[in-house]
Amino acid sequence: MQKEITKPTLMLSDEIDVMIPYSRAHLYRLEDQGLFPKRRRIGPNRIAWVRSEVDQWLYNITGDES
């Protein structure tokens, strides 16, 4: 029996900029403090965030009041 492998959905910087109303510098500070999900290098000049981690972070800080 093989375990099914699912790839995480990634968010690029442009999508993070629209979704999170903080400057990129502030997000990097939060990341360094362990208060925002870590970026992942996906290529020589590309970074991304795992969508489920960002969604969980948003849920945690908003209490899902939407």
C-alpha positions in Angstrom: 0.0 0.0 0.0 1.5 3.3 -1.1 1.0 6.5 0.8 -0.4 9.3 -1.4 1.9 12.3 -1.6 0.3 15.7 -2.0 2.2 18.8 -2.9 1.6 21.9 -0.9 0.1 24.9 -2.6 2.5 27.8 -2.7 2.0 31.6 -2.5 4.4 33.9 -4.2 5.4 37.4 -2.9 2.8 39.2 -5.0 -0.1 37.2 -3.5 1.3 37.7 0.1 1.5 41.5 -0.6 -2.2 41.5 -1.5 -3.3 39.2 1.3 -1.3 40.5 4.3 -1.3 44.2 4.9 2.2 44.4 6.3 5.4 45.6 4.5 7.7 42.8 3.3 10.3 44.0 5.8 7.9 43.6 8.7 6.9 40.1 7.5 10.6 39.2 7.4 11.1 40.5 11.0 8.0 38.5 12.1 9.5 35.4 10.3 12.8 35.9 12.1 11.0 36.0 15.4 9.1 32.8 14.6 5.8 34.8 14.3 5.1 34.3 10.6 5.6 31.2 8.4 9.1 30.8 6.9 9.7 31.5 3.2 10.8 28.6 1.0 13.3 29.0 -1.8 11.8 27.4 -4.9 14.4 28.6 -7.4 17.5 30.7 -7.7 15.5 34.0 -7.6 12.2 32.8 -6.3 10.7 32.4 -2.8 7.2 31.3 -1.8 5.2 30.5 1.3 3.1 27.4 1.9 -0.5 28.5 1.6 -1.8 26.3 4.5 0.8 27.8 6.9 -0.2 31.3 5.9 -3.9 30.4 6.2 -3.3 29.0 9.7 -1.4 32.1 10.7 -4.3 34.3 9.5 -6.7 32.1 11.4 -4.7 32.4 14.6 -4.4 36.2 14.5 -7.9 36.9 13.4 -9.8 34.2 15.4 -11.6 33.5 12.1 -14.0 36.4 12.6 -14.9 36.4 8.9 
